[in-house]
Amino acid sequence: GTLAKWIAARGKSFVTLVRARIEERSNLAELQRLDDRTLADIGLDRSMIYAAARGTIGGVAANWNNPMPVAANSNEPRAA
């Protein structure tokens, strides 16, 4: 009963963790393949690749569904 529920809950957590790690590695590989200009176009530089692959920028979870708007002629973010 209780032990089975505990194991099932931990199993789901483990699967979630593994899936997140696989996605992180996939994101990392994809970002590493980009050249410096393409990275700059999306507002990143090489030092930010690991944080971007994890989905964190500056220690805050990134919301890729609602990206910060950027100026058309600049790689610098601007306030919305």
VOSEKE-33848 format. One line per 2 residues: number of its first residue (from 1); their letters; for each residue x, y, z of N, C-alpha, C. Coordinates in steps of 0.2 Angstrom, whole numbers, padded with zeros to 4 digits. Layout:
BEGIN
NUM	A	X,Y,Z,X,Y,Z,X,Y,Z ~ ...
END
This chain:
BEGIN
1	GT	0004,-0006,0000,0000,0000,0000,0004,0006,0000 ~ 0006,0008,0006,0010,0015,0007,0017,0014,0003
3	LA	0020,0009,0004,0027,0008,0001,0026,0008,-0006 ~ 0021,0005,-0009,0020,0005,-0016,0019,0012,-0019
5	KW	0015,0016,-0015,0014,0023,-0017,0020,0027,-0017 ~ 0024,0026,-0012,0030,0030,-0011,0035,0028,-0017
7	IA	0036,0021,-0019,0040,0019,-0024,0037,0022,-0031 ~ 0031,0022,-0032,0028,0024,-0038,0029,0032,-0039
9	AR	0028,0036,-0033,0030,0043,-0033,0037,0044,-0035 ~ 0041,0041,-0032,0049,0042,-0033,0050,0040,-0040
11	GK	0047,0034,-0043,0049,0032,-0049,0047,0037,-0054 ~ 0041,0041,-0053,0039,0046,-0058,0043,0052,-0057
13	SF	0046,0053,-0051,0051,0059,-0051,0057,0057,-0054 ~ 0059,0051,-0054,0065,0049,-0057,0065,0049,-0065
15	VT	0059,0047,-0067,0058,0047,-0075,0057,0055,-0077 ~ 0054,0059,-0073,0054,0066,-0075,0061,0069,-0075
17	LV	0065,0067,-0070,0072,0070,-0070,0076,0067,-0076 ~ 0075,0061,-0078,0079,0058,-0083,0077,0062,-0090
19	RA	0070,0063,-0091,0068,0066,-0097,0071,0073,-0097 ~ 0071,0077,-0091,0073,0083,-0091,0081,0083,-0093
21	RI	0084,0079,-0091,0092,0078,-0092,0093,0077,-0100 ~ 0089,0072,-0102,0089,0071,-0110,0088,0077,-0114
23	EE	0083,0081,-0112,0081,0087,-0116,0086,0092,-0115 ~ 0089,0093,-0109,0095,0097,-0108,0101,0096,-0112
25	RS	0102,0089,-0113,0108,0087,-0117,0107,0089,-0124 ~ 0101,0087,-0126,0099,0089,-0133,0099,0096,-0135
27	NL	0096,0100,-0130,0097,0108,-0131,0104,0110,-0131 ~ 0108,0107,-0127,0115,0109,-0126,0119,0108,-0133
29	AE	0118,0102,-0136,0121,0100,-0142,0118,0104,-0148 ~ 0112,0106,-0148,0109,0110,-0153,0112,0117,-0153
31	LQ	0113,0120,-0147,0116,0127,-0146,0123,0127,-0147 ~ 0127,0122,-0146,0134,0121,-0147,0135,0121,-0155
33	RL	0131,0119,-0158,0132,0118,-0166,0131,0125,-0169 ~ 0128,0130,-0166,0126,0136,-0169,0133,0140,-0169
35	DD	0133,0145,-0174,0139,0149,-0174,0138,0155,-0170 ~ 0143,0159,-0169,0143,0165,-0164,0137,0170,-0166
37	RT	0137,0171,-0173,0132,0176,-0175,0125,0174,-0174 ~ 0124,0167,-0175,0117,0165,-0174,0115,0165,-0167
39	LA	0120,0163,-0162,0119,0164,-0155,0117,0171,-0153 ~ 0121,0176,-0156,0120,0183,-0155,0113,0185,-0157
41	DI	0111,0183,-0163,0104,0184,-0165,0098,0182,-0161 ~ 0100,0177,-0157,0095,0175,-0152,0096,0177,-0145
43	GL	0101,0182,-0144,0102,0185,-0138,0107,0181,-0133 ~ 0111,0176,-0136,0115,0172,-0132,0122,0173,-0134
45	DR	0127,0172,-0130,0134,0171,-0132,0136,0164,-0129 ~ 0142,0162,-0131,0144,0155,-0129,0144,0154,-0121
47	SM	0146,0159,-0118,0146,0158,-0110,0139,0157,-0107 ~ 0133,0158,-0111,0127,0157,-0109,0124,0151,-0111
49	IY	0127,0147,-0115,0124,0141,-0118,0122,0136,-0113 ~ 0126,0134,-0108,0124,0129,-0103,0118,0132,-0099
51	AA	0117,0138,-0097,0111,0140,-0094,0105,0140,-0098 ~ 0106,0142,-0105,0101,0141,-0109,0098,0134,-0110
53	AR	0103,0130,-0111,0101,0123,-0112,0097,0120,-0106 ~ 0099,0122,-0100,0095,0120,-0094,0089,0124,-0093
55	GT	0088,0129,-0097,0082,0133,-0096,0082,0138,-0091 ~ 0088,0140,-0089,0089,0145,-0084,0094,0150,-0087
57	IG	0092,0157,-0086,0096,0162,-0088,0097,0166,-0082 ~ 0103,0167,-0079,0104,0171,-0073,0101,0168,-0067
59	GV	0100,0162,-0067,0097,0158,-0062,0090,0158,-0061 ~ 0086,0161,-0066,0079,0161,-0066,0077,0157,-0072
61	AA	0072,0153,-0071,0069,0149,-0076,0067,0153,-0082 ~ 0069,0151,-0088,0067,0154,-0094,0060,0152,-0096
63	NW	0056,0157,-0099,0050,0155,-0101,0050,0156,-0109 ~ 0052,0151,-0112,0053,0151,-0119,0046,0152,-0123
65	NN	0040,0151,-0120,0034,0152,-0123,0032,0160,-0123 ~ 0036,0164,-0119,0035,0171,-0119,0041,0174,-0119
67	PM	0045,0174,-0125,0052,0177,-0125,0051,0185,-0124 ~ 0057,0188,-0121,0057,0195,-0121,0058,0198,-0128
69	PV	0054,0203,-0129,0055,0206,-0136,0062,0209,-0137 ~ 0064,0209,-0143,0071,0212,-0144,0070,0218,-0149
71	AA	0074,0223,-0149,0074,0228,-0154,0076,0225,-0161 ~ 0073,0227,-0166,0074,0224,-0173,0081,0225,-0175
73	NS	0085,0230,-0173,0092,0231,-0175,0097,0230,-0170 ~ 0095,0227,-0165,0100,0226,-0159,0099,0219,-0156
75	NE	0104,0216,-0153,0104,0210,-0150,0103,0211,-0142 ~ 0102,0217,-0140,0100,0219,-0133,0093,0218,-0132
77	PR	0091,0215,-0126,0084,0215,-0125,0081,0222,-0123 ~ 0075,0223,-0124,0072,0230,-0122,0066,0228,-0118
79	AA	0064,0233,-0114,0058,0232,-0110,0052,0231,-0114 ~ 0047,0227,-0112,0041,0226,-0116,0036,0232,-0116
END
